[in-house]
């Protein structure tokens, strides 16, 4: 059974930083493409950052230069380092892994950027 467990969300002031973690079990982590998505109230879920199996990355324009996606295959964990946070980054953040027909999501973690 595949399980993704997220952690690291919370309340942070504008300009602050957070690091989200997503621990995976039940899969061989290194062969899956992965990504972080977010969904703000009243908006559609959007891709924030993604990493292929070859470690190529891509980012939404709104987070380029501020967010970094990474993974530790030994720990079966992926990360999203978020710096210079803005109020518009407020959303529920979800981790995702996919390979072929396999497409798995974490439960989501709330990130709130507010003074």
N, C-alpha and C positions, 0 to 999 in steps of 0.2 A: 504494500500500500504506500503510495507516494504521499508525503506530507511536507508542506512548506510552512515554517513557523517564523513569523516576522517579529522584530523587536526594534526598539530605539526611537520610536516616535515620541512626541511630546510637545510642550509649549516652549517656544524660543522667541527672543526679541529679534526684530529686524536687524540684519547684519550678522546674526549669530550662525552657529553651525550645529548640525546633527549628523550622526551616522546611523543609517538603517542597516539592519542585518536580516538575512533570510537563511535559515538553516534548513537544509533539505535532507530527507531520508527516503529510502526506498528506490532511489535511482542512482545511476552512475553519473555523478554530477558533471564530470568533465566533457561528456559527449552531448550535452544539452545546450541549446542556445538559451539565453536568459535575458530578462529585462525587468525594468521597474516602470510601473504605470502609476498614474494618479487620477483621482476623480474628486473634483470640487463640487460643492452643492449646486445642483441645477445644471451641471455640465456633464459632457460625455467623458468617459475614461480616455485618457491620452497616454501615449508612450512618452516617457521621460528619458530613459537611457536603455541601451541594449548592447549586448555583447554576444558575438557568435562563438562557435566552438574554436575558431582560430584566434580568438582574443581581439578581433576587430570590434571597434565600438562606434556607436553613433548616438547623438544626443538631440533632443528637441532644441530648437534655436533659443527658446526662452531660458534654458539652463546651461547652455554652452559656456565653458570657462568657470562655472560655479559648482557643478555637480560632477562626480566621478564614480563610475561603476567599476567594480572589481570583484574578484572571487578568489577564494582559497580552496582549491580542490582537495587538499588534505583534510580540511575541516568540513567539506561539503557545504560551504557557506558563501553567499554572495553579499555584497555590500553596496550601499549608495552613500557616498560622502557628499554632504550638502553644505556648502559654504555661502556666505553672503546672502543669507536667506531673506526673502521679501514676503510681504503679506500675501501677494498673489501666489506664493508657493503653498499656501494653506490648502490641504486636501487629505484624503485618505490615500495612502500609498500602498500599492500591491506589488509583490514580486511574482514573476512568472517564469516558468521553464517550459521549453517545448522541443520535441523531436518527433518528426513524422506525425502520427495521429495523437501522440501524447502531448497534452497541453494542460499544465497544472498551475494553480493559483494559490497564493497565500491568503490569509484571512483579512489582511489589511491592517495598517497602523496609521493612526491619526497624527498628522503634523500640523501644528497651528503656529503661525508666525504673527505675533502681535505684541505691541508694547503695553 
